[in-house]
Amino acid sequence: MSEPDPTADTAHECLGVPSDASRQTVKLAAARAKSRFNPDNYPPAEKHAARTRFHVVRAAEDALLADGEFPPERITPPAAGTLSVTAARDRLAPDESVTVSVTIDDTPADDGVVRAGETTAEIRNGRATLTLVETGEQTLTAVVGDRVATTTVTVTSPTGGIGLELGRTTVRVGEPLRVAVRHQSDGRLVSDATVTAADGRSWPATDGRVRVRPTEPGHLQLTATRDRAESVSTSDTRTVTVTPASVELALSAPETVAAGEQFGVSVRESTGDPAGGVQLTVRRDGATVTESVTDDRGQTRLALDHPGTYSLRASETRPQTEVVPATRELTVRAEATALAVEVVDTPTATNPRCRLVVRDEWGRRVSDATVTVASRTTTTDDRGRATVTIVDGGPQTLTVTHPTDRRTQTTLAVGDDGH
Amino acid sequence: MSAIGIDLGTTNTVAAERVGDLPKIVDFNGDRTMRSAVAFTEGDDEVIVGNEAVDYLETDPQLTFTSVKRAMGTDEVYDVPDDSYTRTEHSPETISSLLLRHLIDTAEQTLGSRPESAVVTVPADFSEPARRATERAAEYAGIDVLRLLPEPSAACAAYGLRERDEPIETVAVYDLGGGTFDASVVDVIHEADLYEVQGTDGRQQLGGDDFDDRLLDHVAEEFAAETDVDVRENQEERERVRRAVKQAKHKLSAASEAEVRVPFIRPETNLELTVDRETFEELTADLVEETITVCRELFEELDTAVDDVDTVLLVGGASKMPQVQTAVAEFFDQEPSKEVNPDEAVAMGAAKQAEVLAGRTGLDPEASTEGGGILDVAPDPLGIRVHDGSFSRIIDNNETLPVRATRDGYSTVEDGQRRATIEVYQGDADRATDNEMIESFVLDNIRNAPAGVPNIVVELELDESGVLRPRAWDDSVGEEVGIEDGVEITRAEAEDAAEQIERVREELPAVAN
């Protein structure tokens, strides 16, 4: 048995087996050849070539074990010969793509890459397409197998006017406005312009596009400029109308609290910024129970003494801004008096650790509860969680107490973990 | 610089690193698996990821996302109606990227160096869009994907190579995870260091979660009969019962009965029930039978007979259930191998492959001819839509990857038609639109000729990672097409992909734990 040869004319030679080889011999030789040309084992630039060889090996295996055709149609085996590379055009503009043809003795190459600086493109069907950004003379290098060929192209910026294109001519304060800068000659995006507002703010439009957020109502004048050493400076100016903003408030508060328990309420604007100075009204059965105003961080604290269902409403009046109020329901429950332990994972012989959650009779998690097992003590965290370890297999008594004189007991034993 | 293997699961995620012969599993605060859950906490631009996030399922069910893998490749939207987040709409891939981020952070702590690249596993019959979504998730998380690896192949790689009398060992992999089921047949050619998948089939929506659902329904109905309270109506109550039911399911793998206990499910009311294994097996018998049907259908499609199978591997947490093991042993008429750990085999195999790939794509050209590796198959047929709406197959399912196939004889339907839109579909149906469209591109240099005259050739290549590269050309133009006419295909793909990835990365919330 010899080495596999994807350029061979017959399937047997391709897999490197004698013409009277058994099915098992063919299978093993094919496995070795596939293993050898597995694209996973090649760096990115060589993967395409590896795939082409792999396909030929597969076709040979198919021809010998099933009813496949060999050599396969339309799959060109790697050829020997002289590599040459030609670009479709030798002068182009930045960001413009150019198609390069790569041939080996006039036959289109079907693997390898074309490189220009950091940019690479795979050769398919004798061609590769590259987009060049940098101006100046650029060398294009075609690499096919161990052969290399080069050609050069010149990248120059086109001259001429530019235009400013606005997504909308009317926009609200704080809303993004899409702005594009294009060549007037052919509508392509300009890659090196700057957009400046009359108030002095400016944005580099590196890919021809920027997003502008107006900060105050009125008219906003925008100017696009382009300053290039090798061409004339050009600019374009347009004006947008900025209308007052609309602000939506969002209210977050717990859904349920205990009677007399202090709880936090926070109000934010739809932008995510905290909303300070917002009036907060608490109603029950249509009557106002209490009122409060949020601080700089958009927060305030409340406590409600009587169980029942309440509604919270956040509202505000602001000049030049329409404020959409927010409302929310809140349930006040009677104070809890009992405790219970919920086991999250059963301790096992291999992992005697037991995570648990302490709850009250409303099912709420209880923090600061003291959990005692085998005279070791731990305290539940802010989500009511604690972890204990069952040392000698149990069963052991677990006691939970809480500063509010609540208490419960349960028994824990090590279970079987099923492994 | 290190490379890891990641088993990004529906329910649990496991990661491992292999250096030489020593595999290391990433440790999540004492656990070897991370729950695939992300919780958005109100009031900050931060999320809680993994095992810690499970608690939030109960308190903030609307803002806690699990099982997103089932939606990979779809346009499912996860709303986060909280304006403290920069991004309030999430996709399966952005949620997955948060899982991966937490995973990478944790890997850095436990392994000592930050992994830069990974082999990520996917179900064997994951569609092309789902695979691309998985790759995007990794890009958002800032980790380079060396390769996507089907889970059964990864499990096989973990099973390893050994000296045997037969040069070709046929391995069947039964992979029942939290959310998906895959059955695969893999030929292991020991002397060539090659794992060649022969065929694969599965159910995207069948897994351990469905067993939980059955038990949950049973417990809820029993409890409702007793108390008139249906815990399934309230999400918080349902999640608490689900957790208790999951524990009972695990206990039933070893014990003949298990207690389901949820204290104070309602004020003054405790849920306390006992479930025996026999009842659990009855409740889930059709699910187990469904997996066996998939196995049977797979063998009907392949040249391999069930008797040819030398080794059976059980993979996935749900395969630990005794009724599953019994059914599998019965179908294959042999005991499954105990050599791999069902929870960790996929991550271990991926880690092994990551080590190999990270080493081989290095600059040393000598290393790149070593050979070996894992060869997968096309999970579903691929083809194009033709004028009458039917599906013209070009690549069959279970073809070894990479595969390149061409089909000609396509033509124009109008006189002088110069352009044609070529839509590539993946699936089994005879009508193209009943399958999933995965790519569309325009051939725009057809020669000017009467309808039906040009001979258009379509070539589809599915590479070793399952990534599609379509091409088409007008064969009758042949050499006459000058390069001035431009490239022959225009892929309808966003050019500013890198920029978009950067934007998504910036908008994602920070991971707080």
Interface residues (C-beta under 8 A of the other chain):
Chain A: Q24 K27 L28 A31 R32 K34 S35 R36 N38 P39 D40 N41 Y42 P43 P44 E46 K47 R51 F54 H55 R58 E73 R74 I75 T86 A88 T99 V100 S101 R124 N125 R127 T129 D207 A250 S252 S266 R268 E269 S270 T271 G272 A338 A340 V341 E342 V343 V344 D345 T346 R353 V357 R359 D360 E361 W362 G363 R365 R383 R385 G415 D416 D417 G418
Chain B: G30 E42 G43 D45 D55 T59 D82 D83 S84 Y85 T86 R147 P167 I168 I189 E191 A192 D193 L194 E196 E236 E237 R240 R243 Q247 H250 K251 S253 A254 A255 R261 V262 P263 F264 I265 R266 P267 E268 N270 K320 L357 R360 T361 G362 L363 S368 T369 E370 G371 G372 G373 I374 L375 T400 P402 V403 R404 T406 V457 E459 E461 D463 E464 R471 W473 I483 E484 G486 V487 E488 D496 E499
